Structure formats: structure tokens, C-alpha cells
Amino acid sequence: MSKVTTSSTARRPEKRPFAHLRGEERIYFRAAAENRLVFQRCVACSAMQFPPRSVCSSCLGHELTIEDAQGQGSIYSFTVVHRPGHPAFRDCVPYVVVLVDLDEGVRVIADLEIESGTTPRVGDRVEAFFEPHDEEYGVPRFRLILEGRSTQ
């Protein structure tokens, strides 16, 4: 596996493009503006889910609660993006998108801030941090926890 040779933090656009949010998505990005990483839990069956939805993906229940995650987990999978999905990210490539298994047991997706020359690995520990998008919304991101990481 080749090393990712650029820092994903140095070239982020000042104002990222942002999707038109539906009701349940607003909860997630508003929580991020408060430096909180959240997921949903179904009252009926206790299933956890991400991304936020209006019904439970397990039992189709409509009563869902919002829970705060501690913000740490392990990389389940990742990909290095070399072709930007939007022109505003043209100067950001390559960047890393990760699936993270949070310690609470739910899987989330976000991008990973890495230092130049660092290669993420499946199983690496990560922690969430937050970037403001505007006064109302924030964007959760992850960074590697390098303490205790083996060199193999």
C-alpha cells in the first residue's frame, strides 16, 4: 500500500460545499456544531443506526432517540480519494474517507485528517474532532490516535 503523501488539513477549502439537509440530517450536523458526535437508537428494538433516518432500519419503528458517542473507534475500512467529487475539493486530493466502528457499536463515515507520509490501516484507533461549517452546522472528521500504534 502506498503512503498518502499530502496533508489533508493544509488544503481544505475555506467554505466546503454543503448538501441541502433533511430534518434528521440537521440533528447530526447541528450536534457537530456543538462538538458532539451523535447516532440514533430505536426505542422499540434498541438498534443503533447511522446516518440519521426517520424510521428504524431494523424494525421500522418511528421512535428514535439521539445519543452522544464518545468519539473514538477503529477504522473498519478506508479509501484514498484521488478524483474530487466536487470542484471545490480539486486542491484537496488526495484525501482519505474512513468507515469507523465507534466504541459504542455503530459505524459512521467521515474523512480522516492525516499527516503527510502517514498511511492509515484497518484497525487503527481514531478520534473525532469537529470543523465549523457555519453558525448552525459543523462537520465531524477523524484523526489517527498514534499512541500505542505498532510499526508493522
DSSP file (Angstrom, degrees, kcal/mol; ACC not computed):
  #  RESIDUE AA STRUCTURE BP1 BP2  ACC     N-H-->O    O-->H-N    N-H-->O    O-->H-N    TCO  KAPPA ALPHA  PHI   PSI    X-CA   Y-CA   Z-CA
    1    1 A M              0   0    0      0, 0.0     2,-0.2     0, 0.0   118,-0.0   0.000 360.0 360.0 360.0 134.3    0.0    0.0    0.0
    2    2 A S        -     0   0    0      1,-0.1     2,-0.2     3,-0.0     0, 0.0  -0.481 360.0-107.7 -82.4 152.9    1.4    3.4   -0.9
    3    3 A K        -     0   0    0     -2,-0.2     2,-0.7   116,-0.1   116,-0.2  -0.487  26.4-117.2 -75.7 147.5    1.7    6.2    1.6
    4    4 A V        -     0   0    0    114,-0.7   113,-1.8    -2,-0.2   114,-0.3  -0.797  32.0-164.8 -82.2 118.6   -0.7    9.2    1.3
    5    5 A T        +     0   0    0     -2,-0.7     2,-0.3   111,-0.2    -1,-0.1   0.331  56.0  65.5 -99.5   8.2    1.9   11.9    0.7
    6    6 A T  S    S-     0   0    0    109,-0.1     2,-0.5   112,-0.1   111,-0.1  -0.927  80.2-114.1-127.1 155.6   -0.1   15.0    1.3
    7    7 A S     >  -     0   0    0     -2,-0.3     4,-0.5     1,-0.1     3,-0.4  -0.754  17.0-153.1 -85.6 126.3   -1.6   16.5    4.4
    8    8 A S  T  4 S+     0   0    0    106,-1.0    -1,-0.1    -2,-0.5   107,-0.1   0.594  90.2  58.7 -76.0  -8.4   -5.4   16.6    4.2
    9    9 A T  T >4 S+     0   0    0    105,-0.4     3,-0.8     1,-0.1    -1,-0.2   0.793  93.2  62.7 -89.6 -28.3   -5.6   19.6    6.6
   10   10 A A  T 34 S+     0   0    0     -3,-0.4    -1,-0.1     1,-0.2    -2,-0.1   0.755 108.8  37.8 -72.1 -23.7   -3.5   22.1    4.7
   11   11 A R  T 3< S+     0   0    0     -4,-0.5    -1,-0.2    81,-0.1    -2,-0.1   0.124  74.1 136.3-121.2  23.7   -5.7   22.3    1.6
   12   12 A R    <   -     0   0    0     -3,-0.8    77,-0.1     1,-0.1    -3,-0.0  -0.484  62.6-107.3 -67.4 137.3   -9.3   22.2    2.8
   13   13 A P        -     0   0    0      0, 0.0     3,-0.3     0, 0.0    -1,-0.1  -0.373  22.9-123.9 -63.2 146.0  -11.4   24.8    1.1
   14   14 A E  S    S+     0   0    0      1,-0.3     2,-0.5    -3,-0.1    -2,-0.1   0.906 103.6  27.0 -58.3 -42.0  -12.4   27.6    3.4
   15   15 A K  S    S-     0   0    0     73,-0.1    -1,-0.3     3,-0.0   118,-0.1  -0.910  84.2-152.3-125.6 102.4  -16.1   27.0    2.7
   16   16 A R        -     0   0    0     -2,-0.5     2,-0.1    -3,-0.3    -4,-0.0  -0.383  28.7-101.9 -68.9 148.7  -16.9   23.4    1.8
   17   17 A P        -     0   0    0      0, 0.0     2,-0.4     0, 0.0    -1,-0.1  -0.429  42.4-154.7 -63.7 149.8  -20.0   22.8   -0.3
   18   18 A F        -     0   0    0     -2,-0.1     3,-0.0    -3,-0.1    -3,-0.0  -0.994   9.3-120.8-136.5 136.3  -22.8   21.6    1.8
   19   19 A A        -     0   0    0     -2,-0.4     2,-0.6     1,-0.1     0, 0.0  -0.248  34.6 -98.6 -71.5 158.7  -25.8   19.5    1.0
   20   20 A H        -     0   0    0      1,-0.0     2,-0.3     0, 0.0    -1,-0.1  -0.724  51.9-137.8 -74.0 118.8  -29.4   20.5    1.4
   21   21 A L        -     0   0    0     -2,-0.6     2,-0.1     4,-0.1    -1,-0.0  -0.614  10.3-146.0 -92.3 139.1  -30.3   18.8    4.7
   22   22 A R     >  -     0   0    0     -2,-0.3     4,-1.9     1,-0.0     3,-0.3  -0.411  41.4 -89.8 -86.1 173.8  -33.4   17.0    5.6
   23   23 A G  H  > S+     0   0    0      1,-0.2     4,-1.1     2,-0.2     3,-0.2   0.901 124.4  44.9 -53.1 -52.1  -34.8   17.0    9.1
   24   24 A E  H  > S+     0   0    0      1,-0.2     4,-0.9     2,-0.2    -1,-0.2   0.803 111.9  53.5 -70.0 -27.4  -33.0   14.0   10.5
   25   25 A E  H  > S+     0   0    0     -3,-0.3     4,-2.0     1,-0.2     5,-0.2   0.834  99.5  63.0 -72.7 -32.6  -29.7   15.1    9.0
   26   26 A R  H  X S+     0   0    0     -4,-1.9     4,-2.7     1,-0.2     5,-0.3   0.885  97.1  57.8 -58.8 -38.7  -29.9   18.5   10.5
   27   27 A I  H  X S+     0   0    0     -4,-1.1     4,-2.2     1,-0.2    -1,-0.2   0.923 107.2  47.7 -57.3 -45.7  -29.8   16.9   14.0
   28   28 A Y  H  X S+     0   0    0     -4,-0.9     4,-1.7     1,-0.2    -1,-0.2   0.924 115.9  41.5 -63.3 -47.7  -26.4   15.3   13.2
   29   29 A F  H  X S+     0   0    0     -4,-2.0   109,-2.5     2,-0.2     4,-1.2   0.791 113.1  53.6 -77.2 -27.1  -24.8   18.4   11.7
   30   30 A R  H  X S+     0   0    0     -4,-2.7     4,-0.7    -5,-0.2    -1,-0.2   0.902 108.1  51.0 -68.8 -40.6  -26.2   20.7   14.4
   31   31 A A  H ><>S+     0   0    0     -4,-2.2     5,-2.0    -5,-0.3     3,-1.2   0.901 106.0  55.8 -60.8 -40.0  -24.7   18.4   17.1
   32   32 A A  H ><5S+     0   0    0     -4,-1.7     3,-1.7     1,-0.3   107,-0.3   0.838  99.6  59.3 -62.4 -32.1  -21.4   18.6   15.3
   33   33 A A  H 3<5S+     0   0    0     -4,-1.2    -1,-0.3   105,-0.3    -2,-0.2   0.744 106.3  49.1 -66.1 -21.6  -21.5   22.4   15.6
   34   34 A E  T <<5S-     0   0    0     -3,-1.2    -1,-0.3    -4,-0.7    -2,-0.2   0.161 125.1-106.3 -98.8  15.5  -21.6   21.7   19.4
   35   35 A N  T < 5S+     0   0    0     -3,-1.7     2,-0.4     1,-0.2    -3,-0.2   0.880  79.3 132.1  59.7  41.6  -18.6   19.4   19.1
   36   36 A R      < -     0   0    0     -5,-2.0     2,-0.6    -8,-0.1    -1,-0.2  -0.981  48.3-152.3-125.0 135.6  -20.9   16.3   19.6
   37   37 A L  E     -A   69   0A   0     32,-0.5    32,-3.5    -2,-0.4     2,-0.3  -0.939  28.8-176.7-104.4 120.8  -20.9   13.1   17.5
   38   38 A V  E     +A   68   0A   0     -2,-0.6     2,-0.3    30,-0.2    30,-0.2  -0.804  18.2 179.1-123.5 159.0  -24.3   11.6   17.6
   39   39 A F  E     -A   67   0A   0     28,-2.0    28,-2.8    -2,-0.3     2,-0.3  -0.896  29.8-105.7-143.3 172.5  -26.2    8.5   16.4
   40   40 A Q  E     -AB  66  49A   0      9,-2.2     9,-2.3    -2,-0.3     2,-0.4  -0.756  21.4-165.4-105.6 151.8  -29.7    7.2   16.7
   41   41 A R  E     -AB  65  48A   0     24,-2.1    24,-3.1    -2,-0.3     2,-0.4  -0.999  22.7-125.4-132.4 136.2  -31.1    4.3   18.8
   42   42 A C  E  >  -A   64   0A   0      5,-2.6     4,-1.7    -2,-0.4    22,-0.2  -0.642   7.9-151.2 -80.9 131.4  -34.6    2.8   18.3
   43   43 A V  T  4 S+     0   0    0     20,-2.7    -1,-0.1    -2,-0.4    21,-0.1   0.876  94.2  49.5 -67.2 -38.0  -36.8    2.8   21.4
   44   44 A A  T  4 S+     0   0    0     19,-0.5    -1,-0.2     1,-0.1    20,-0.1   0.915 131.4  10.0 -71.6 -45.0  -38.6   -0.4   20.2
   45   45 A C  T  4 S-     0   0    0      2,-0.1    -2,-0.2     0, 0.0    -1,-0.1   0.451  90.1-125.3-119.4  -1.9  -35.7   -2.7   19.4
   46   46 A S     <  +     0   0    0     -4,-1.7    -3,-0.1     1,-0.2     2,-0.1   0.512  54.5 154.5  68.7   7.1  -32.6   -0.8   20.7
   47   47 A A        -     0   0    0     -6,-0.1    -5,-2.6     1,-0.1     2,-0.3  -0.395  36.4-139.6 -65.4 141.6  -30.9   -1.0   17.3
   48   48 A M  E     -B   41   0A   0     -7,-0.2     2,-0.3    57,-0.1    -7,-0.2  -0.766  24.6-175.2 -98.0 148.8  -28.3    1.8   16.7
   49   49 A Q  E     -B   40   0A   0     -9,-2.3    -9,-2.2    -2,-0.3     4,-0.1  -0.999  13.0-142.7-149.3 151.8  -28.1    3.5   13.3
   50   50 A F  S    S+     0   0    0     -2,-0.3    57,-0.1   -11,-0.2   -11,-0.1  -0.934  76.0  42.3-152.8 138.7  -26.2    5.9   11.3
   51   51 A P  S    S-     0   0    0      0, 0.0    -1,-0.1     0, 0.0   -26,-0.1   0.581 100.3-102.1 -73.6 169.1  -26.8    8.0    9.2
   52   52 A P        +     0   0    0      0, 0.0     2,-0.3     0, 0.0    -2,-0.1  -0.296  47.9 177.1 -60.3 140.4  -29.9    9.5   10.9
   53   53 A R        -     0   0    0    -29,-0.1    -4,-0.0    -4,-0.1    11,-0.0  -0.883  41.4-118.4-137.7 168.7  -33.2    8.4    9.4
   54   54 A S  S    S+     0   0    0     -2,-0.3     2,-0.3     2,-0.0    10,-0.1   0.637  98.8  35.3 -86.1 -14.2  -36.9    9.0   10.1
   55   55 A V  S    S-     0   0    0      8,-0.1     2,-0.3   -13,-0.0     7,-0.2  -0.947  94.5 -94.7-134.7 157.9  -37.5    5.3   10.8
   56   56 A C     >  -     0   0    0      5,-2.7     4,-1.5    -2,-0.3    -2,-0.0  -0.537  24.5-147.2 -70.5 130.9  -35.5    2.4   12.3
   57   57 A S  T  4 S+     0   0    0     -2,-0.3    -1,-0.1     1,-0.2    -9,-0.0   0.618  95.6  46.9 -75.3 -11.5  -33.7    0.4    9.7
   58   58 A S  T  4 S+     0   0    0      3,-0.1    -1,-0.2   -11,-0.1    -2,-0.0   0.881 133.7   4.8 -94.0 -48.0  -34.2   -2.8   11.8
   59   59 A C  T  4 S-     0   0    0      2,-0.1    -2,-0.2   -12,-0.0    -3,-0.0   0.415  91.0-118.1-120.9  -0.1  -37.8   -2.8   12.8
   60   60 A L     <  +     0   0    0     -4,-1.5    -3,-0.1     1,-0.2     2,-0.0   0.663  57.5 160.2  67.3  18.6  -39.3    0.3   11.0
   61   61 A G        -     0   0    0      1,-0.1    -5,-2.7    -6,-0.1    -1,-0.2  -0.312  37.0-149.2 -66.4 155.6  -40.1    1.9   14.4
   62   62 A H  S    S+     0   0    0     -7,-0.2     2,-0.9     1,-0.1    -1,-0.1   0.489  71.9  88.5-106.5  -6.5  -40.7    5.6   14.4
   63   63 A E        +     0   0    0     -7,-0.0   -20,-2.7     2,-0.0   -19,-0.5  -0.817  54.6 165.1-100.3 104.7  -39.5    6.4   17.9
   64   64 A L  E     -A   42   0A   0     -2,-0.9     2,-0.3   -22,-0.2   -22,-0.2  -0.945  21.4-153.2-121.6 137.6  -35.8    7.1   17.7
   65   65 A T  E     -A   41   0A   0    -24,-3.1   -24,-2.1    -2,-0.4     2,-0.5  -0.727  16.1-126.0-104.9 159.1  -33.5    8.8   20.3
   66   66 A I  E     -A   40   0A   0     -2,-0.3     2,-0.4   -26,-0.2   -26,-0.2  -0.907  28.2-171.8-104.1 129.8  -30.3   10.7   19.8
   67   67 A E  E     -A   39   0A   0    -28,-2.8   -28,-2.0    -2,-0.5     2,-0.4  -0.938  21.2-123.8-122.8 145.9  -27.3    9.5   21.7
   68   68 A D  E     -A   38   0A   0     -2,-0.4     2,-0.3   -30,-0.2   -30,-0.2  -0.712  21.7-147.1 -85.2 134.7  -23.9   11.1   22.1
   69   69 A A  E     -A   37   0A   0    -32,-3.5   -32,-0.5    -2,-0.4    33,-0.0  -0.669  20.2-125.1 -92.2 155.7  -20.9    9.0   21.1
   70   70 A Q        -     0   0    0     -2,-0.3    -1,-0.1     2,-0.2     3,-0.1   0.727  45.9-121.0 -72.0 -21.5  -17.6    9.4   23.0
   71   71 A G  S    S+     0   0    0      1,-0.3    57,-2.8   -34,-0.1     2,-0.3   0.610  73.2 107.9  95.0  11.9  -16.0   10.0   19.6
   72   72 A Q  E     +C  127   0B   0     55,-0.2    31,-2.6    70,-0.1    -1,-0.3  -0.920  32.3 122.7-122.6 152.0  -13.4    7.2   19.5
   73   73 A G  E     -CD 126 102B   0     53,-1.9    53,-2.7    -2,-0.3     2,-0.3  -0.933  50.1 -79.6-174.2-164.0  -13.3    4.0   17.5
   74   74 A S  E     -CD 125 101B   0     27,-2.0    27,-2.9    -2,-0.3     2,-0.4  -0.924  41.7-103.5-124.4 146.9  -11.4    1.9   15.0
   75   75 A I  E     + D   0 100B   0     49,-2.5    48,-2.6    -2,-0.3    25,-0.2  -0.554  32.0 179.8 -69.3 122.8  -11.0    2.1   11.2
   76   76 A Y  E     -     0   0B   0     23,-3.2     2,-0.3    -2,-0.4    -1,-0.2   0.828  69.2 -22.3 -87.5 -41.0  -13.2   -0.6    9.6
   77   77 A S  E     - D   0  99B   0     22,-1.3    22,-2.8    44,-0.1    -1,-0.4  -0.968  62.8-171.2-160.8 164.3  -12.2    0.4    6.1
   78   78 A F  E     - D   0  98B   0     -2,-0.3     2,-0.3    20,-0.2    20,-0.2  -0.986   7.8-157.2-156.8 163.0  -10.9    3.4    4.1
   79   79 A T  E     - D   0  97B   0     18,-2.1    18,-2.5    -2,-0.3     2,-0.6  -0.992  19.7-130.1-141.5 148.2  -10.3    4.7    0.7
   80   80 A V  E     - D   0  96B   0     -2,-0.3     2,-0.6    16,-0.2    16,-0.2  -0.891  24.4-144.6 -98.4 120.9   -7.9    7.3   -0.7
   81   81 A V  E     + D   0  95B   0     14,-3.7    14,-1.6    -2,-0.6    -2,-0.0  -0.760  28.1 166.5 -90.6 122.0   -9.8    9.7   -3.0
   82   82 A H        +     0   0    0     -2,-0.6    -1,-0.1    12,-0.2    11,-0.1   0.563  66.4  56.8-109.2 -15.2   -7.8   10.9   -5.9
   83   83 A R  S    S-     0   0    0     10,-0.0    -1,-0.2     2,-0.0     7,-0.1  -0.967  87.9-125.9-121.0 116.3  -10.6   12.4   -8.0
   84   84 A P        -     0   0    0      0, 0.0     6,-0.1     0, 0.0    -2,-0.0  -0.293   3.8-147.5 -64.8 140.8  -12.6   15.1   -6.3
   85   85 A G  S    S+     0   0    0      1,-0.1     3,-0.0     4,-0.1     5,-0.0   0.558  87.9  30.2 -80.8  -8.9  -16.4   14.6   -6.2
   86   86 A H  S >  S-     0   0    0      1,-0.1     3,-2.2   -69,-0.0     4,-0.2  -0.989  83.6-119.5-148.1 142.8  -16.9   18.4   -6.4
   87   87 A P  G >  S+     0   0    0      0, 0.0     3,-1.6     0, 0.0     4,-0.3   0.784 109.8  67.4 -56.4 -28.1  -14.7   21.2   -8.0
   88   88 A A  G 3  S+     0   0    0      1,-0.3     3,-0.3     2,-0.1   -73,-0.1   0.711  99.5  51.6 -66.2 -17.9  -14.3   22.8   -4.6
   89   89 A F  G X> S+     0   0    0     -3,-2.2     3,-2.0     1,-0.2     4,-0.8   0.295  75.3 107.5 -99.6   8.4  -12.2   19.8   -3.5
   90   90 A R  T <4 S+     0   0    0     -3,-1.6     3,-0.5     1,-0.3    -1,-0.2   0.870  83.5  44.0 -54.8 -40.4   -9.9   19.9   -6.5
   91   91 A D  T 34 S+     0   0    0     -3,-0.3    -1,-0.3    -4,-0.3    -2,-0.1   0.399 105.3  66.3 -87.3   4.3   -7.0   21.2   -4.4
   92   92 A C  T <4 S+     0   0    0     -3,-2.0    -1,-0.2   -82,-0.0    -2,-0.2   0.642  77.3 145.6 -97.9 -17.9   -7.7   18.7   -1.5
   93   93 A V     <  +     0   0    0     -4,-0.8   -11,-0.2    -3,-0.5     2,-0.1  -0.419  46.8  46.4 -74.7 147.3   -6.9   15.4   -3.3
   94   94 A P  S    S+     0   0    0      0, 0.0     2,-0.3     0, 0.0   -12,-0.2   0.557  78.1 152.3 -79.2 150.1   -5.8   13.0   -2.3
   95   95 A Y  E     -D   81   0B   0    -14,-1.6   -14,-3.7    -2,-0.1     2,-0.5  -0.945  38.3-119.6-136.4 162.8   -7.8   12.7    0.9
   96   96 A V  E     -DE  80 112B   0     16,-0.6    16,-2.7    -2,-0.3     2,-0.5  -0.866  15.6-164.4-110.8 130.6   -8.9    9.7    3.0
   97   97 A V  E     -DE  79 111B   0    -18,-2.5   -18,-2.1    -2,-0.5     2,-0.3  -0.950  18.5-166.1-109.9 132.1  -12.5    8.7    3.7
   98   98 A V  E     -DE  78 110B   0     12,-3.0    12,-1.9    -2,-0.5     2,-0.6  -0.893  25.0-144.5-122.2 147.6  -13.0    6.2    6.5
   99   99 A L  E     -DE  77 109B   0    -22,-2.8   -23,-3.2    -2,-0.3   -22,-1.3  -0.961  31.2-162.5 -99.4 124.7  -15.7    3.9    7.9
  100  100 A V  E     -DE  75 108B   0      8,-3.0     8,-2.5    -2,-0.6     2,-1.0  -0.941  18.3-147.2-117.2 126.6  -15.2    4.0   11.7
  101  101 A D  E     -DE  74 107B   0    -27,-2.9   -27,-2.0    -2,-0.5     6,-0.2  -0.819  28.4-143.6 -86.6 105.4  -16.6    1.5   14.1
  102  102 A L  E >   -D   73   0B   0      4,-2.7     3,-2.1    -2,-1.0   -29,-0.3  -0.314  20.4-113.0 -67.6 154.3  -17.3    3.6   17.1
  103  103 A D  T 3  S+     0   0    0    -31,-2.6    -1,-0.1     1,-0.3   -30,-0.1   0.756 116.7  64.5 -59.2 -24.7  -16.7    2.1   20.6
  104  104 A E  T 3  S-     0   0    0    -32,-0.3    -1,-0.3     2,-0.2     3,-0.1   0.658 121.7-104.6 -74.3 -15.8  -20.5    2.3   21.1
  105  105 A G  S <  S+     0   0    0     -3,-2.1     2,-0.3     1,-0.4    -2,-0.1   0.538  82.3 114.0 107.2   8.2  -21.0   -0.2   18.3
  106  106 A V        -     0   0    0    -57,-0.1    -4,-2.7    -4,-0.0     2,-0.4  -0.864  58.4-131.3-111.9 148.4  -22.3    1.9   15.4
  107  107 A R  E     +E  101   0B   0     -2,-0.3     2,-0.3    -6,-0.2    -6,-0.2  -0.844  27.2 179.7-102.2 131.8  -20.4    2.5   12.1
  108  108 A V  E     -E  100   0B   0     -8,-2.5    -8,-3.0    -2,-0.4     2,-0.4  -0.820  18.6-136.3-125.1 165.3  -20.0    6.1   10.8
  109  109 A I  E     +E   99   0B   0     -2,-0.3     2,-0.3   -10,-0.2   -10,-0.2  -0.965  37.8 130.4-124.3 141.3  -18.4    7.6    7.7
  110  110 A A  E     -E   98   0B   0    -12,-1.9   -12,-3.0    -2,-0.4     2,-0.3  -0.942  54.1 -81.9-165.9-179.5  -16.2   10.7    7.6
  111  111 A D  E     -E   97   0B   0     29,-0.5    31,-2.1    -2,-0.3     2,-0.5  -0.677  38.4-129.9 -98.1 162.2  -12.9   11.9    6.3
  112  112 A L  E     -Ef  96 142B   0    -16,-2.7   -16,-0.6    -2,-0.3     2,-0.5  -0.934   6.1-143.1-116.4 123.6   -9.6   11.4    8.0
  113  113 A E  E     + f   0 143B   0     29,-3.5    31,-0.8    -2,-0.5     2,-0.3  -0.745  32.3 174.3 -81.1 126.1   -7.1   14.0    8.8
  114  114 A I        -     0   0    0     -2,-0.5  -106,-1.0    29,-0.1  -105,-0.4  -0.952  31.1-114.6-133.8 155.2   -3.6   12.6    8.4
  115  115 A E    >   -     0   0    0     -2,-0.3     3,-2.2  -108,-0.2  -111,-0.1  -0.563  51.0 -83.0 -82.7 151.7   -0.1   13.9    8.4
  116  116 A S  T 3  S+     0   0    0      1,-0.3  -111,-0.2    -2,-0.2    -1,-0.1  -0.278 116.5  17.2 -54.5 132.9    2.0   13.8    5.3
  117  117 A G  T 3  S+     0   0    0   -113,-1.8     2,-0.4     1,-0.3    -1,-0.3   0.390  94.5 125.1  84.9  -4.0    3.6   10.4    4.8
  118  118 A T    <   -     0   0    0     -3,-2.2  -114,-0.7  -114,-0.3    -1,-0.3  -0.726  45.9-156.3 -90.3 137.7    1.2    8.6    7.2
  119  119 A T        -     0   0    0     -2,-0.4  -116,-0.1  -116,-0.2     2,-0.1  -0.957  11.7-137.9-114.2 119.7   -0.7    5.6    6.0
  120  120 A P        -     0   0    0      0, 0.0     2,-0.3     0, 0.0   -42,-0.1  -0.386  20.1-158.7 -70.1 155.1   -3.9    4.6    7.8
  121  121 A R    >   -     0   0    0    -44,-0.1     3,-2.3    -2,-0.1   -46,-0.3  -0.980  28.5 -95.7-134.3 148.1   -4.5    0.9    8.4
  122  122 A V  T 3  S+     0   0    0     -2,-0.3   -46,-0.2     1,-0.3     3,-0.1  -0.403 115.1  29.1 -56.6 133.4   -7.6   -1.1    9.1
  123  123 A G  T 3  S+     0   0    0    -48,-2.6    -1,-0.3     1,-0.3   -47,-0.1   0.173  85.1 140.1  96.5 -17.0   -7.9   -1.4   12.9
  124  124 A D    <   -     0   0    0     -3,-2.3   -49,-2.5   -50,-0.1    -1,-0.3  -0.300  56.1-116.3 -58.2 142.7   -6.1    1.9   13.7
  125  125 A R  E     -C   74   0B   0     20,-0.4    20,-2.8   -51,-0.2     2,-0.3  -0.624  38.5-178.4 -81.0 140.8   -7.7    3.9   16.5
  126  126 A V  E     -CG  73 144B   0    -53,-2.7   -53,-1.9    -2,-0.3     2,-0.3  -0.914  15.6-151.2-136.0 161.8   -9.2    7.2   15.6
  127  127 A E  E     -CG  72 143B   0     16,-2.4    16,-2.0    -2,-0.3   -55,-0.2  -0.985  21.4-117.0-135.4 148.6  -10.9   10.1   17.4
  128  128 A A  E     + G   0 142B   0    -57,-2.8     2,-0.3    -2,-0.3    14,-0.2  -0.494  30.1 172.3 -81.6 149.4  -13.4   12.6   16.2
  129  129 A F  E     - G   0 141B   0     12,-2.4    12,-2.8    -2,-0.2     2,-0.4  -0.913  22.7-126.5-143.8 172.8  -13.0   16.3   16.0
  130  130 A F  E     - G   0 140B   0     -2,-0.3   -97,-0.0    10,-0.2   -93,-0.0  -0.951  11.4-162.4-133.4 139.8  -15.2   19.0   14.5
  131  131 A E  E     - G   0 139B   0      8,-2.3     8,-2.9    -2,-0.4     2,-0.2  -0.965  29.1-120.8-114.7 134.5  -14.9   21.8   12.0
  132  132 A P  E     - G   0 138B   0      0, 0.0     6,-0.3     0, 0.0     3,-0.1  -0.505  23.2-176.2 -70.5 141.0  -17.5   24.5   11.9
  133  133 A H        -     0   0    0      4,-2.7     2,-0.2     1,-0.5     5,-0.2   0.787  69.9 -38.2 -96.9 -46.7  -19.3   24.9    8.6
  134  134 A D  S    S-     0   0    0      3,-1.9    -1,-0.5  -119,-0.0  -119,-0.0  -0.811  82.0 -65.7-156.2-164.7  -21.3   28.0    9.6
  135  135 A E  S    S+     0   0    0     -2,-0.2     3,-0.1     1,-0.2     0, 0.0   0.773 131.5  36.1 -67.0 -24.7  -23.0   29.2   12.8
  136  136 A E  S    S+     0   0    0      1,-0.1     2,-0.3    -4,-0.0  -103,-0.3   0.790 115.5  43.8 -99.6 -32.4  -25.6   26.4   12.6
  137  137 A Y        -     0   0    0   -104,-0.1    -4,-2.7  -105,-0.1    -3,-1.9  -0.862  53.6-170.8-124.7 150.4  -23.8   23.3   11.4
  138  138 A G  E     - G   0 132B   0   -109,-2.5  -105,-0.3    -2,-0.3  -106,-0.3  -0.818  19.5-129.7-127.2 171.1  -20.5   21.6   11.9
  139  139 A V  E     - G   0 131B   0     -8,-2.9    -8,-2.3    -2,-0.3     2,-0.2  -0.979  17.2-138.9-127.0 118.5  -18.7   18.7   10.2
  140  140 A P  E     + G   0 130B   0      0, 0.0   -29,-0.5     0, 0.0     2,-0.3  -0.546  28.5 171.2 -73.4 140.4  -17.3   15.7   12.1
  141  141 A R  E     - G   0 129B   0    -12,-2.8   -12,-2.4    -2,-0.2     2,-0.3  -0.862  20.5-132.3-136.5 171.4  -13.9   14.5   11.0
  142  142 A F  E     -fG 112 128B   0    -31,-2.1   -29,-3.5    -2,-0.3     2,-0.3  -0.905  12.2-167.2-127.3 157.4  -11.4   11.9   12.4
  143  143 A R  E     -fG 113 127B   0    -16,-2.0   -16,-2.4    -2,-0.3   -29,-0.1  -0.978  32.8 -97.6-138.2 153.9   -7.7   11.8   13.1
  144  144 A L  E     - G   0 126B   0    -31,-0.8     2,-0.8    -2,-0.3   -18,-0.3  -0.383  20.4-140.4 -68.4 143.8   -5.5    8.9   14.0
  145  145 A I        -     0   0    0    -20,-2.8   -20,-0.4     1,-0.1    -1,-0.1  -0.924  23.6-178.0 -99.3 104.6   -4.6    8.1   17.6
  146  146 A L    >   +     0   0    0     -2,-0.8     3,-2.0     2,-0.1     2,-0.1   0.661  43.0 109.4 -85.4 -16.4   -0.9    7.2   17.1
  147  147 A E  T 3  S+     0   0    0      1,-0.3     3,-0.1    -3,-0.1    -2,-0.1  -0.409  92.7   7.5 -62.3 129.6   -0.1    6.4   20.7
  148  148 A G  T 3  S+     0   0    0      1,-0.3     2,-0.3    -2,-0.1    -1,-0.3   0.502  90.7 147.1  79.1   3.1    0.5    2.6   21.0
  149  149 A R    <   -     0   0    0     -3,-2.0    -1,-0.3     1,-0.1    -3,-0.0  -0.577  48.3-124.6 -74.5 130.5    0.3    2.1   17.3
  150  150 A S        -     0   0    0     -2,-0.3    -1,-0.1     1,-0.1     0, 0.0  -0.353   7.4-134.2 -72.2 157.3    2.5   -0.8   16.2
  151  151 A T              0   0    0      1,-0.2    -1,-0.1    -2,-0.0    -2,-0.0   0.454 360.0 360.0 -92.4  -1.1    5.1   -0.1   13.5
  152  152 A Q              0   0    0      0, 0.0    -1,-0.2     0, 0.0    -2,-0.0   0.467 360.0 360.0 -85.2 360.0    4.3   -3.2   11.4
